[in-house]
Amino acid sequence: MNFEKARRLVSDLVRVNERYARDGHYRNDVRERLGRTVSRVDVGVARRERDRAPLTARPFEGLVETSLALAGIRTVDRAPEVVLVVDELREGAAFAGVQTALAVALALGERLGRPVRVVMVRWTTPGNSAAAAEALVADRFPESRVDGRPGVRVVRREDVLDTAFGRDDVWIATHWKTAHPIDVAVTAGVVPRDRVVYLVQDYEPGFSPWSTEYAVAASTYRAGFRMLVNSEPLRKYLAEVEALDVPRERTFAPHLDLELLERVASARKREDVVRVLFYGRPSKHRNLFRLGVAALRVAVQELADDGIRVEFHSAGEQHGDVELDGGRGDVKLVSHGTMPWDDYFRFITSTNVVLSLQHSPHPSHPPFDGAISGARVVTNEFRDTRGHLHPNLAAVPADARSLGLAVADAVRAAAADGPTGFVPLDDDALGGPLDSAVDTLAAQLEHEHEHEHELEDEQPATEPNQESTR
């Protein structure tokens, strides 16, 4: 091996290690590609899952790493629960999607009068445990506590086959890697298809390149599950692309803290410096980090002769500061990384222009945090799902020049007129209330459950099975 090749190899290893250390999704991708040979415990559990799976489920072995996680579960006759299936529950990895999933499960459990259990189908990460995950749920949702202690039981993947589930449990899928093993479990005969709720929070095939992962993710939308959709733009996109007819009443808007955003709006003011906030997450492909940087460089050139003092700041994920002025170094995108909740909202009071990109139909929070609280926001249009949502939101084609010119226009407007003040969304622009969607879902589940029992009462009496491992 020559010196130059060795130098490049060492440089690549350094970059890989840096990203591996800071990006949990990247770590999991690497682990999947390396296979599960690093842990004898995981290998042993995977072997048990294969051995317990019925023959109808075994063709799916190895399709993705979660395929057989639920196929061999044991079901019994007992008081039914709501079973929420997630990748993992871990401090530092329980973001808005997981928070929403927990809120849905707890609301449905309350509406149906059932306790909630959480199953994690990702291999347990070092330092995490069922107890730690249960404490996290209790901390985020104090109302779930029972006598001051965590009231939601969490089951690690390693313990799933040793856990008994009820035959009438309602299962909630939260991500395609949880919906797929539930679909396999339906094929295996251990989960009734009409007892599965699929909480869809984005068009997840788009998270992978066209591949096996893309195909399996898309197949979960055709599994026949009862869907609950996070946001009206996503519901429309699913109808257009996947021909899914999800009723509007089972669609809900992302939670936005309007009282907090009104306080942010009241704290905004016109300043001599226009600060631009870029939602910069280099490791999340759908957030289009490099395209955003190119757009900011276009904006810098466009504003060069305007005489406006402009600063550029990035929040969302730590990265190195980026030059925006052709290498001179006078104008930089300054990274603030991931901010604590309160710090983030204090910071955005001073940023009257926001650039926030997401190449998927689900509306992310930062554009609306900015627009509602009086900032001028630029985002990318995506199949006509954004342009009509808010008067402070400019949705333009996803190319650097269009985005950069829109940022420059927003900077000029902010310099001339200052913030707009508090501008709430129109009613139902993003969907209805979460509670209403859960009520609709619960009523449908209860109606069908009652109908099934009526049919059972009409059948001849037989000796009931006490337990099934199927």
Disulfide bonds with the S-S distance in Angstrom:
none
